[in-house]
C-alpha cells in the first residue's frame, strides 16, 4: 500500500475560526490510501473527484490550514492505517477518546497579566535599584536604554510574535520555522527547568519570614532569641557614637536571624549538612500553590494572574508612599539618582545593563513564546510588546524610589552612610529591608506587606515558567498528553522532581549551592548565546523580511524597519560583544562570607551552563545526520520552514522533500515523494 496527496476542495469547518479565521470552504488535500488499482484522471483531479478503487481517501487541510495544536500525520498514525471514524446516521459523531483542546486566553487581559507576571519579578525590586546606585545613578539609564532598544524589545517582539504566529510552545515553534535551530527550544526549556529548581527557594525564604512576621515582636528586631549570640548588638544612634564599646565581632539581630535561624549557614560549601525541615515545609507549600495554579493550563493560570500580577503593584505603591514620608527618604533618593558621568567609561557598567535587560525581560526562556501561543491569531502583539516593555522598565524605575527611600531612612536611623546599607539580591530582601521595617511604626504590618509582595512577585514568575514548560512538552506530544488527566499527572511529576532537587538548597550549605545555580544555570553567557542564535535564525535563515510580513499578516501593519535591522545586525553584534567581554573579564564566583567557589563547584556550574547551550549543536548535528540527501540538500531542507508543520500559518516551499519536525527524524521517508501527476 502507498499514498499520495492530491489537491481538492472540501467544505471543512476548522478550529481556526476561533483564532479569527471564519469557517469556509477551504482548499484542502486528499490523502489516498490505494492499492495497485489506483487510477485518477487529470480531469478527476482538477474537478476534485477520483476513482480510487480499493482504497480510502481522506480530506485533510494543507499545512497552512492545520490547527496549531495538531501534529502532522506520522507513519503509524491511525489516519494512515484505517479509515476515519464514521458518523452515525443522525449526524452525531461516534464515541472516541477525547483529545482535550489546547486552550486560549479567555481575554486579552489574561495574556497581558500573565506576561507581566513573568517578566516583572524580584529582579525589578532588588537588583535594578542597586545597579542604578552602583553604576552612576541616573547615568546608568544610558547603557540600559541602549540595550533595551537594540536587544530587549526586538527579541521580546520576536519571541512573542513567534508563539502567536505558530500557536506552538518554544520547542515546536523553533522546529517549525527553522528546523536546523530546533535546539533553541530545547535549550530554553532546560534553562526553565533549572530556574524552577532554584528560583522557588527564594519564595520558601519569604514564606519563612512571613510566618515570623505575625509575632508580637519581630524576631529580627532584638537579641533575645535562642539563636542569638553574645556578639548580637542592636545598632542605633547610641552605640554608633561609642564604637569602642561594641564587641569585636559584633553582628546585628537581623543578620543572625538570616544566617543562624533561616539558613543555619555552614562555614563552607563542603559542609551541606541535614535538610532544614522548616524550610523544606515552606518549600513544599510554595510548590503546592504553584501546582494548583498551573494544573488546568491557561484556564487556571489566566485567572490566578489577576491576583499575583496586580497585588505587587498595590504593595509597591503602599511602600512607595510610606517610604516617601520617612525621615531621610530624600537623601536615599538622591543617592539612587545622583549622576556620575565618569562611570560610563567603565565596561562593567555596560555589562550590568545588558544582563539586567536579559534577566528582567525573560528573553530566551521560551516563556514568551508559550504565552503568545495562546493568543488569537489577529491579536496586536506588536503594540502589546511595546506596552509590556514600557511597564517592565517603569516598574523597575519606580521600585528604586520605594527601596531607596527606605534605605535612606535606615541610614539616618543608624547614623551611617547609605553605601553601608545598600545591597543587592537576597541581602536587600532578607537583611536590609527587614531591618528597615522593624524601625517603622506597626512593623508587623509593613513586614507582612513586604513579604507578601516578594511572594507574589516570585510566584507568578514561577508558575508561568511552569506553564511554558508544560506547553512545550504538550505540543510535542499532544495525542499522548492531552487526554484524561495525563497533563496533571505529568505536571505533578515535574513538581515533585524539582522539589526533591531543591531540598539540597534548604540545607546549611544550601545558600552556596543556590548561588552556584543562580550564577551558572541561568547565567548571562547562556542567555547571550541563545539570543545570538535566535537573531541569526530569524534574521538570516528564516528571513527578517518574511518575519515582518508574518507580523503584518497578524496585526495588519508592518513593524518599523529598525526591527529588521536589529534582528539581522545590531542585536547579534551587541550580544556577541557582551558575551566576549564576559569571557575576558571572567572571575571565579564569590560566595557568601567572602568564600570563593572551589574548583569542583565551578566545574559543576559550567556543566549546568553546557547542559542547555550544548543542545544547540547537538540538535543541529542530529538533524543533519538523520535527514536524507546530500549535505547541501540537508542544509537547504533544514533551513526552510517545515511544510508538514503543525502550524497552519507557516509559509512553505514546494520542495519535493520538505523537512517535517513533527515526524520523528528516524521515520522520515528515505525516498522523495513524487508529484501526483507522475504517480497517476
DOTI-51639 format. One record per residue (C-alpha): residue in three letters; x, y, z. Coordinates in steps of 0.02 Angstrom, whole numbers, m for minus. Layout:
N
ala X Y Z
...
END
This chain:
680
unk 0 0 0
unk 62 176 m39
unk m10 351 m29
unk m15 513 m125
unk m75 688 m86
unk m199 766 m206
unk m265 944 m206
unk m453 954 m186
unk m581 1070 m107
unk m679 1007 42
unk m809 1102 140
unk m723 1099 308
unk m758 1193 467
unk m592 1214 552
unk m548 1270 725
unk m450 1414 653
unk m612 1514 663
unk m578 1526 848
unk m418 1618 805
unk m501 1746 693
unk m521 1643 534
unk m702 1615 481
unk m758 1441 435
unk m774 1419 250
unk m745 1304 107
unk m555 1298 108
unk m427 1218 m6
unk m376 1051 62
unk m282 896 10
unk m344 719 m3
unk m237 579 63
unk m271 422 m37
unk m225 251 27
unk m233 144 m126
unk m185 m22 m195
unk m121 m63 m367
unk m287 m23 m449
unk m268 162 m409
unk m316 272 m556
unk m366 452 m569
unk m385 554 m724
unk m319 729 m740
unk m499 791 m758
unk m545 699 m598
unk m405 782 m503
unk m449 955 m566
unk m632 927 m527
unk m595 862 m354
unk m656 685 m388
unk m567 525 m425
unk m587 338 m445
unk m486 264 m304
unk m547 87 m311
unk m492 m23 m171
unk m425 121 m68
unk m478 257 52
unk m467 445 26
unk m467 564 173
unk m490 752 153
unk m361 846 254
unk m311 1027 274
unk m144 1077 199
unk m3 1129 313
unk m55 1311 305
unk m227 1268 373
unk m191 1135 504
unk m230 1189 680
unk m76 1235 777
unk m112 1112 915
unk m120 963 799
unk 28 857 749
unk 64 810 569
unk 22 640 503
unk 153 514 550
unk 190 340 492
unk 89 227 601
unk m40 362 632
unk m220 295 632
unk m261 405 481
unk m134 307 380
unk m187 135 438
unk m376 142 447
unk m521 247 383
unk m583 393 488
unk m713 360 622
unk m884 351 538
unk m1028 465 585
unk m1193 398 648
unk m1349 414 538
unk m1421 553 646
unk m1266 658 620
unk m1188 627 789
unk m1006 578 797
unk m960 406 853
unk m887 390 1027
unk m699 411 1034
unk m560 453 1154
unk m572 639 1183
unk m420 745 1143
unk m428 899 1254
unk m424 1067 1168
unk m260 1162 1177
unk m346 1314 1252
unk m334 1502 1230
unk m333 1654 1341
unk m510 1699 1390
unk m469 1883 1364
unk m327 1995 1313
unk m307 2050 1494
unk m259 1873 1545
unk m117 1871 1418
unk m53 2042 1470
unk m59 1999 1655
unk 24 1830 1627
unk 168 1907 1531
unk 181 2049 1656
unk 188 1922 1796
unk 325 1826 1705
unk 441 1972 1665
unk 409 2082 1818
unk 489 1989 1961
unk 613 2002 2102
unk 749 2072 1989
unk 647 2231 1964
unk 638 2262 2151
unk 803 2201 2221
unk 927 2213 2076
unk 886 2361 1964
unk 886 2496 2100
unk 1053 2435 2166
unk 1129 2433 1991
unk 1073 2613 1965
unk 1155 2667 2127
unk 1313 2564 2094
unk 1338 2618 1913
unk 1320 2806 1918
unk 1139 2838 1965
unk 1040 2919 1825
unk 1185 2892 1704
unk 1150 2705 1710
unk 994 2736 1606
unk 1102 2773 1453
unk 1175 2597 1431
unk 1014 2520 1499
unk 905 2605 1369
unk 1030 2565 1231
unk 1024 2379 1271
unk 836 2389 1289
unk 812 2465 1116
unk 941 2359 1023
unk 914 2191 1108
unk 772 2188 1234
unk 622 2250 1134
unk 671 2166 967
unk 694 1995 1049
unk 539 2019 1156
unk 436 2053 999
unk 520 1909 908
unk 476 1778 1040
unk 300 1840 1074
unk 250 1852 891
unk 333 1685 852
unk 221 1599 979
unk 65 1688 917
unk 104 1652 734
unk 138 1466 756
unk 20 1431 903
unk 157 1320 973
unk 268 1315 1125
unk 453 1353 1124
unk 516 1186 1059
unk 389 1154 920
unk 390 1335 862
unk 576 1337 825
unk 570 1165 745
unk 434 1231 630
unk 507 1396 572
unk 689 1340 565
unk 717 1154 594
unk 907 1173 599
unk 891 1285 752
unk 767 1171 842
unk 893 1158 983
unk 845 1334 1035
unk 680 1269 1100
unk 758 1125 1195
unk 893 1236 1271
unk 766 1363 1333
unk 664 1225 1417
unk 818 1161 1508
unk 851 1338 1571
unk 670 1349 1631
unk 690 1182 1720
unk 847 1244 1808
unk 757 1404 1856
unk 610 1309 1928
unk 729 1214 2043
unk 817 1361 2125
unk 707 1515 2099
unk 568 1445 2208
unk 689 1430 2356
unk 680 1620 2370
unk 493 1604 2395
unk 522 1474 2531
unk 632 1600 2622
unk 497 1733 2602
unk 364 1616 2672
unk 477 1582 2821
unk 493 1769 2855
unk 307 1795 2828
unk 265 1663 2958
unk 376 1752 3085
unk 301 1923 3045
unk 144 1888 3147
unk 233 1884 3315
unk 206 2020 3444
unk 388 2072 3421
unk 480 2039 3259
unk 614 1909 3298
unk 747 2001 3197
unk 721 2163 3294
unk 800 2107 3459
unk 937 1994 3528
unk 834 1891 3650
unk 809 1739 3539
unk 881 1566 3565
unk 987 1578 3409
unk 1068 1746 3455
unk 1249 1751 3511
unk 1340 1861 3636
unk 1402 1965 3490
unk 1225 2018 3444
unk 1206 2207 3456
unk 1055 2314 3415
unk 1134 2455 3315
unk 1065 2629 3346
unk 1121 2807 3372
unk 1182 2770 3548
unk 1308 2633 3513
unk 1361 2711 3347
unk 1432 2859 3443
unk 1531 2743 3557
unk 1602 2613 3438
unk 1739 2562 3562
unk 1609 2479 3674
unk 1549 2361 3537
unk 1606 2178 3535
unk 1748 2137 3416
unk 1639 2031 3301
unk 1477 2124 3328
unk 1329 2069 3223
unk 1152 2134 3205
unk 997 2033 3256
unk 932 2036 3078
unk 1095 1959 3014
unk 1092 1825 3148
unk 910 1784 3109
unk 954 1764 2925
unk 1112 1660 2948
unk 1078 1564 3109
unk 890 1535 3106
unk 833 1541 2923
unk 986 1468 2835
unk 1084 1395 2982
unk 1229 1434 2868
unk 1381 1321 2867
unk 1559 1387 2855
unk 1592 1322 2678
unk 1517 1232 2530
unk 1590 1064 2581
unk 1476 1058 2734
unk 1300 1041 2667
unk 1226 966 2825
unk 1048 899 2852
unk 891 970 2773
unk 803 1105 2874
unk 628 1036 2898
unk 555 1211 2924
unk 621 1274 2757
unk 575 1108 2674
unk 396 1132 2734
unk 394 1310 2665
unk 463 1245 2500
unk 327 1111 2492
unk 191 1241 2525
unk 252 1350 2382
unk 263 1203 2262
unk 87 1151 2309
unk 22 1325 2269
unk 116 1326 2103
unk 43 1157 2055
unk m137 1211 2079
unk m103 1375 1987
unk m49 1280 1831
unk m135 1111 1835
unk m280 1162 1722
unk m171 1253 1597
unk m218 1428 1540
unk m391 1406 1617
unk m315 1415 1791
unk m159 1517 1752
unk m261 1652 1667
unk m368 1675 1823
unk m229 1671 1954
unk m129 1809 1870
unk m268 1933 1908
unk m209 1923 2089
unk m24 1883 2076
unk 15 2013 1943
unk m84 2158 2019
unk m57 2134 2205
unk 130 2176 2199
unk 87 2344 2120
unk m32 2383 2262
unk 102 2340 2391
unk 237 2433 2294
unk 129 2589 2290
unk 94 2574 2477
unk 280 2553 2516
unk 322 2698 2399
unk 202 2816 2488
unk 259 2756 2659
unk 444 2769 2612
unk 425 2946 2545
unk 357 3005 2714
unk 501 2933 2817
unk 643 3045 2880
unk 798 3026 2771
unk 698 2972 2617
unk 758 3121 2514
unk 940 3078 2546
unk 910 2899 2492
unk 829 2953 2327
unk 975 3071 2293
unk 1094 2925 2313
unk 986 2825 2194
unk 984 2951 2052
unk 1139 3059 2078
unk 1229 3056 1909
unk 1411 3009 1894
unk 1463 3030 1713
unk 1635 2953 1738
unk 1554 2782 1763
unk 1512 2770 1578
unk 1695 2734 1542
unk 1687 2575 1646
unk 1646 2422 1536
unk 1567 2335 1687
unk 1428 2465 1686
unk 1380 2412 1510
unk 1390 2229 1557
unk 1274 2258 1705
unk 1150 2350 1594
unk 1147 2211 1465
unk 1125 2069 1589
unk 987 2164 1681
unk 887 2183 1519
unk 903 1998 1477
unk 858 1940 1651
unk 713 2058 1683
unk 630 2032 1513
unk 631 1842 1519
unk 716 1830 1349
unk 771 1660 1282
unk 673 1562 1413
unk 534 1505 1297
unk 404 1580 1413
unk 358 1724 1297
unk 335 1605 1151
unk 224 1489 1253
unk 117 1631 1321
unk 99 1710 1149
unk 44 1543 1076
unk m122 1554 1170
unk m168 1718 1086
unk m292 1737 946
unk m207 1748 778
unk m254 1931 748
unk m202 1993 920
unk m96 2150 908
unk 64 2075 980
unk 163 2222 910
unk 82 2352 1023
unk 73 2228 1166
unk 262 2208 1161
unk 292 2395 1172
unk 167 2413 1313
unk 238 2269 1416
unk 417 2327 1393
unk 369 2502 1449
unk 279 2429 1600
unk 429 2323 1648
unk 557 2463 1642
unk 441 2587 1728
unk 412 2463 1869
unk 599 2444 1893
unk 623 2632 1897
unk 482 2663 2023
unk 538 2518 2132
unk 701 2612 2156
unk 608 2755 2240
unk 517 2636 2357
unk 677 2542 2404
unk 800 2687 2420
unk 681 2799 2517
unk 677 2662 2649
unk 866 2637 2639
unk 889 2825 2666
unk 781 2814 2821
unk 880 2664 2882
unk 1047 2753 2856
unk 987 2906 2952
unk 920 2799 3095
unk 1086 2708 3113
unk 1192 2863 3082
unk 1291 2783 2941
unk 1319 2818 2757
unk 1192 2741 2640
unk 1332 2648 2550
unk 1346 2533 2701
unk 1165 2478 2692
unk 1136 2471 2503
unk 1141 2289 2447
unk 1078 2187 2301
unk 992 2020 2288
unk 942 1917 2441
unk 1038 2037 2552
unk 915 2176 2512
unk 757 2072 2533
unk 806 1972 2687
unk 930 2082 2781
unk 913 2267 2739
unk 726 2283 2717
unk 676 2177 2869
unk 789 2289 2973
unk 707 2443 2899
unk 528 2387 2933
unk 574 2341 3112
unk 611 2527 3141
unk 442 2584 3074
unk 280 2606 3172
unk 173 2448 3160
unk 322 2345 3099
unk 220 2184 3087
unk 102 2264 2960
unk 243 2325 2847
unk 336 2161 2862
unk 181 2065 2805
unk 154 2186 2661
unk 334 2175 2603
unk 349 1985 2608
unk 179 1961 2526
unk 243 2072 2385
unk 401 1966 2371
unk 299 1805 2367
unk 178 1870 2234
unk 320 1939 2126
unk 408 1772 2127
unk 254 1661 2123
unk 186 1717 1955
unk 359 1707 1877
unk 374 1530 1942
unk 207 1460 1887
unk 209 1549 1719
unk 378 1467 1687
unk 299 1300 1733
unk 157 1336 1612
unk 283 1372 1474
unk 372 1208 1509
unk 210 1109 1506
unk 155 1196 1346
unk 313 1145 1255
unk 303 964 1311
unk 117 952 1272
unk 140 1025 1098
unk 273 895 1061
unk 159 751 1110
unk m21 816 1106
unk m105 649 1070
unk m11 570 1214
unk m31 705 1348
unk m193 798 1309
unk m304 653 1361
unk m385 618 1527
unk m281 680 1673
unk m112 646 1594
unk m63 830 1591
unk m100 848 1777
unk m1 691 1817
unk 148 749 1712
unk 144 918 1799
unk 139 832 1969
unk 290 728 1920
unk 387 884 1867
unk 343 975 2029
unk 393 827 2139
unk 560 804 2049
unk 601 990 2059
unk 552 992 2243
unk 667 846 2282
unk 810 929 2187
unk 779 1092 2280
unk 798 1009 2451
unk 987 1024 2434
unk 964 1213 2442
unk 874 1210 2610
unk 1024 1133 2698
unk 1155 1232 2797
unk 1262 1241 2641
unk 1112 1270 2529
unk 1145 1456 2504
unk 1310 1417 2419
unk 1226 1290 2304
unk 1092 1419 2266
unk 1223 1546 2215
unk 1311 1421 2101
unk 1144 1378 2019
unk 1096 1560 2001
unk 1263 1612 1925
unk 1285 1470 1800
unk 1120 1383 1755
unk 1028 1541 1701
unk 1184 1644 1676
unk 1216 1787 1558
unk 1325 1675 1450
unk 1182 1553 1415
unk 1056 1690 1377
unk 1178 1787 1267
unk 1220 1634 1161
unk 1036 1592 1139
unk 1000 1773 1092
unk 1134 1770 958
unk 1064 1608 885
unk 885 1674 888
unk 935 1830 793
unk 1031 1729 664
unk 889 1603 643
unk 757 1737 612
unk 862 1874 532
unk 962 1767 411
unk 891 1591 397
unk 703 1616 408
unk 718 1794 343
unk 687 1960 428
unk 576 2018 284
unk 471 1860 294
unk 452 1875 482
unk 399 2057 467
unk 271 2002 338
unk 207 1871 461
unk 182 2005 594
unk 93 2114 466
unk m21 1968 424
unk m70 1956 607
unk m80 2139 656
unk m122 2224 491
unk 32 2335 483
unk 218 2313 458
unk 338 2335 606
unk 463 2477 600
unk 610 2441 483
unk 729 2458 630
unk 671 2288 693
unk 735 2202 536
unk 898 2295 560
unk 909 2236 740
unk 869 2054 701
unk 1000 2046 564
unk 1141 2154 627
unk 1126 2255 787
unk 1060 2126 910
unk 1184 1987 865
unk 1328 2113 862
unk 1288 2186 1033
unk 1257 2014 1110
unk 1420 1946 1037
unk 1520 2092 1103
unk 1443 2074 1275
unk 1475 1886 1276
unk 1658 1907 1227
unk 1679 2040 1361
unk 1603 1925 1493
unk 1730 1790 1448
unk 1878 1909 1451
unk 1828 1979 1620
unk 1778 1812 1695
unk 1825 1783 1877
unk 1786 1641 1999
unk 1618 1656 2085
unk 1622 1734 2258
unk 1501 1652 2379
unk 1431 1712 2545
unk 1551 1766 2684
unk 1684 1806 2553
unk 1713 1624 2505
unk 1774 1588 2329
unk 1690 1442 2243
unk 1805 1290 2241
unk 1858 1211 2078
unk 1731 1070 2089
unk 1589 1195 2115
unk 1646 1299 1966
unk 1657 1141 1860
unk 1482 1092 1912
unk 1423 1266 1867
unk 1493 1257 1691
unk 1412 1086 1670
unk 1246 1170 1714
unk 1281 1303 1581
unk 1328 1174 1449
unk 1176 1067 1490
unk 1070 1195 1398
unk 1189 1278 1273
unk 1259 1111 1210
unk 1086 1063 1144
unk 1106 1189 1003
unk 1248 1098 912
unk 1188 926 966
unk 1018 953 886
unk 1092 1026 727
unk 1211 877 708
unk 1070 754 744
unk 954 836 617
unk 1089 840 484
unk 1138 659 514
unk 960 591 502
unk 897 696 356
unk 910 610 185
unk 1001 687 39
unk 1171 764 9
unk 1246 884 137
unk 1192 1034 33
unk 1015 966 17
unk 1008 933 203
unk 1055 1112 244
unk 926 1175 120
unk 788 1068 193
unk 831 1110 374
unk 840 1296 340
unk 664 1303 269
unk 502 1312 369
unk 432 1137 390
unk 296 1102 261
unk 204 975 368
unk 218 1085 520
unk 82 1084 650
unk 60 1269 618
unk m66 1321 488
unk 14 1489 454
unk 192 1448 406
unk 239 1488 226
unk 304 1335 140
unk 404 1290 m13
unk 366 1166 m148
unk 519 1059 m122
unk 476 876 m152
unk 557 827 13
unk 521 957 147
unk 587 926 321
unk 449 893 447
unk 491 921 631
unk 329 837 678
unk 393 673 606
unk 523 582 708
unk 687 607 617
unk 713 420 609
unk 547 392 521
unk 557 516 378
unk 542 438 205
unk 707 388 130
unk 650 425 m48
unk 571 585 m114
unk 383 578 m139
unk 349 611 m322
unk 218 727 m393
unk 39 667 m404
unk 43 685 m593
unk 191 568 m607
unk 113 442 m489
unk m52 436 m579
END
